[in-house]
């Protein structure tokens, strides 16, 4: 039993009760305000993921991270926040919709755990932090082939990522099948339901 105001704060692996269903990491802007179109879209994504039977994981703070956790929680789902208190001392606390807060010592550890401890990733609108998370998830999916394991699904939502990823695939001469670009959050959820059911 976790109170809404005080999630468990961990520096260790997630508790076993989070291992009973797939968890989807969602990357997105920290500056989306409640009531704004991007925030409400994130909230809707959290709800859709929870209704599809997924737990959600985010960077744990405000904006789209909060929106996704809020939507999941409102739909009866569970939310994990991967925070970095030493990196963001001005952020007083994680968002209030988390069940568990995983506190990392650095941005690198935060991003690594957010990707390693989840089953798939979705990138919403954002800036350099969201871009970094998306690139890291893409790289993890790409290098999976060298270990003979299946790559985790990586989904990018919206025209910015579609354009940027197409440009990177072209300029870096890299395979185009490690990131799925979709137009809507509904498309993202449907795609993950298919990919994670395999």
C-alpha positions in Angstrom: 0.0 0.0 0.0 1.6 3.2 -1.2 0.3 6.6 -0.2 -0.3 9.1 -3.0 1.9 11.7 -1.4 4.9 9.6 -0.5 6.1 7.0 -3.1 8.6 4.4 -2.0 12.1 5.9 -2.9 14.5 3.3 -4.1 18.1 3.0 -5.1 17.9 -0.7 -5.7 16.0 -2.8 -8.3 12.3 -2.5 -8.5 10.2 -4.5 -6.2 8.9 -7.8 -7.5 5.3 -6.7 -7.7 6.3 -4.6 -10.7 7.4 -7.7 -12.6 3.9 -9.1 -13.3 3.2 -7.0 -16.4 5.0 -5.0 -19.0 6.2 -1.5 -18.2 6.4 1.2 -20.9 8.8 4.1 -20.5 7.5 7.5 -21.7 9.8 10.3 -22.5 8.5 13.9 -22.8 8.8 17.6 -22.0 9.1 18.8 -18.4 7.5 22.1 -19.1 4.0 21.1 -20.2 1.4 22.7 -18.0 -1.7 21.0 -16.6 -4.7 21.8 -18.9 -2.5 22.4 -21.9 -3.0 20.3 -25.0 0.4 18.4 -24.7 -0.3 17.7 -21.0 -3.8 16.4 -21.7 -2.4 14.2 -24.5 0.2 12.8 -22.1 -2.5 12.2 -19.5 -4.6 10.4 -22.1 -1.6 8.2 -23.1 -1.1 7.2 -19.5 -4.7 6.2 -19.2 -4.6 4.2 -22.5 -1.5 2.4 -21.4 -3.0 1.5 -18.1 -6.2 0.4 -19.7 -4.1 -1.8 -22.1 -2.6 -3.5 -19.0 0.8 -1.7 -18.9 2.6 0.0 -16.1 4.2 3.3 -17.0 7.7 4.7 -16.2 8.8 8.3 -16.7 11.5 10.7 -15.5 9.3 11.3 -12.5 9.0 15.1 -12.4 6.5 17.6 -13.9 5.2 18.3 -17.3 4.5 15.3 -19.6 6.2 13.0 -17.0 3.5 14.0 -14.5 0.7 13.9 -17.1 1.5 10.3 -18.1 1.7 9.1 -14.4 -1.5 10.9 -13.6 -3.4 9.4 -16.4 -2.2 5.9 -15.6 -3.0 6.3 -11.9 -6.5 7.7 -12.7 -7.1 4.6 -14.8 -6.0 2.2 -12.0 -2.5 1.7 -13.4 0.9 2.0 -11.7 3.5 4.6 -12.2 7.3 4.5 -11.6 9.4 7.7 -11.6 13.1 7.6 -12.3 14.4 10.8 -10.7 17.9 12.3 -10.2 17.7 14.5 -7.1 21.4 15.5 -7.1 21.1 16.7 -10.7 17.9 18.6 -10.2 18.1 20.1 -6.7 15.6 22.9 -7.6 13.0 20.2 -8.2 11.7 19.8 -4.7 10.1 16.4 -5.2 8.9 13.9 -7.7 5.3 14.3 -9.1 2.5 13.2 -6.7 1.2 10.4 -9.0 4.0 7.9 -8.5 3.8 4.5 -6.8 7.5 4.2 -6.7 10.3 6.7 -7.1 13.7 5.3 -8.3 16.4 7.8 -7.3 19.5 7.8 -9.6 22.8 9.5 -8.8 23.3 10.9 -12.4 21.5 11.6 -15.6 23.3 8.7 -17.2 22.2 6.2 -14.6 18.6 7.6 -14.7 18.4 7.2 -18.5 20.0 3.7 -18.4 17.7 2.4 -15.7 14.6 4.0 -17.3 15.4 2.0 -20.5 16.9 -1.1 -19.0 14.1 -1.7 -16.5 11.2 -1.3 -18.9 9.9 -3.3 -21.9 9.4 -0.5 -24.5 9.7 3.2 -24.9 7.5 6.0 -26.3 8.8 9.5 -27.0 6.3 12.4 -26.9 7.2 16.0 -27.6 10.2 17.4 -25.8 13.6 19.0 -26.0 17.2 17.8 -25.5 16.4 15.5 -22.6 13.6 13.7 -24.5 15.9 13.6 -27.5 18.7 12.0 -25.4 16.3 9.4 -24.0 15.0 8.5 -27.4 18.5 8.2 -28.9 19.6 6.0 -25.9 16.5 3.7 -26.4 17.2 3.6 -30.1 20.9 2.6 -29.5 19.9 -0.1 -27.0 17.5 -1.5 -29.6 20.2 -1.4 -32.2 22.9 -3.2 -30.2 20.5 -5.9 -29.0 21.4 -7.8 -32.2 24.9 -8.3 -31.1 23.7 -10.2 -28.0 21.2 -12.2 -30.0 18.2 -10.7 -28.1 15.1 -9.1 -29.5 15.2 -5.3 -29.5 12.8 -3.5 -27.3 10.1 -1.5 -29.1 10.9 2.2 -29.5 8.0 4.4 -30.7 8.2 8.2 -31.5 5.0 10.2 -31.7 4.5 13.2 -33.9 6.0 15.0 -36.9 9.1 16.4 -35.2 10.5 12.9 -34.4 9.3 11.5 -37.8 11.3 14.2 -39.6 14.4 14.1 -37.3 14.6 10.3 -37.3 14.3 10.1 -41.1 17.1 12.6 -41.4 19.3 10.8 -38.9 18.7 7.4 -40.7 19.7 9.0 -44.0 22.7 11.0 -42.7 24.1 8.3 -40.4 23.3 5.5 -42.9 21.7 3.4 -40.2 18.9 0.8 -40.4 15.4 2.2 -40.3 13.6 -0.5 -38.4 14.5 0.2 -34.8 12.2 3.2 -34.2 8.6 3.2 -35.2 7.3 6.7 -36.0 3.6 7.2 -35.5 1.2 10.1 -35.7 -0.9 9.6 -32.6 -0.7 8.2 -29.1 -3.5 5.8 -30.0 -1.3 4.4 -32.8 1.6 4.1 -30.3 -0.5 2.0 -27.8 -1.9 -0.3 -30.6 1.6 -0.9 -31.9 2.9 -1.8 -28.4 0.0 -4.1 -27.7 1.0 -6.0 -30.9 4.7 -5.9 -30.3 4.7 -6.8 -26.6 2.1 -9.6 -27.1 4.6 -11.5 -29.3 
